[in-house]
């Protein structure tokens, strides 16, 4: 399953770090952050529930940039 989320991130470097953090989250098959569009596209692993995975993605991303947000 693939979903797109609106993100709030301050710089392109932080967006790249958020992408790495999201990809290191269990349940995420592939995440791509587009800084220019302020979007994160996430492909979830088979059987993963986006409603439980996305809070973990947000926590991992906030370790990179504490004031980032993801609308899910």
NORLIN-V851603 format. One record per residue. N is the residue number from 1. SS is DSSP state (H for helix, E for strand, L for the rest). D_CENTER is the distance of its C-alpha to the mean C-alpha in Angstrom with 2 decimals. Layout:
((N:SS:D_CENTER) (N:SS:D_CENTER))
This chain:
((1:L:14.46) (2:E:12.06) (3:E:10.40) (4:E:9.32) (5:E:7.89) (6:E:9.43) (7:E:8.02) (8:E:10.64) (9:L:10.84) (10:L:14.35) (11:L:14.75) (12:H:13.92) (13:H:14.26) (14:H:11.69) (15:H:9.21) (16:H:10.32) (17:H:10.02) (18:H:6.40) (19:H:6.11) (20:H:8.68) (21:H:7.44) (22:H:4.57) (23:H:7.65) (24:L:9.88) (25:L:8.89) (26:L:11.80) (27:L:11.57) (28:E:8.97) (29:E:11.35) (30:E:9.47) (31:E:6.26) (32:E:7.55) (33:E:7.03) (34:E:10.38) (35:L:11.68) (36:L:14.86) (37:L:13.66) (38:L:10.90) (39:E:8.74) (40:E:5.58) (41:E:7.40) (42:E:6.78) (43:E:10.10) (44:E:11.02) (45:L:13.95) (46:L:17.31) (47:L:18.06) (48:L:14.67) (49:L:14.35) (50:H:11.15) (51:H:12.76) (52:H:12.91) (53:H:9.77) (54:H:7.34) (55:H:9.44) (56:H:9.11) (57:H:5.36) (58:H:6.44) (59:H:9.48) (60:H:8.38) (61:H:6.72) (62:H:9.95) (63:H:11.95) (64:H:11.29) (65:L:11.87) (66:L:13.43) (67:L:13.63) (68:L:10.15) (69:E:9.27) (70:E:7.17) (71:E:9.96) (72:L:10.12))
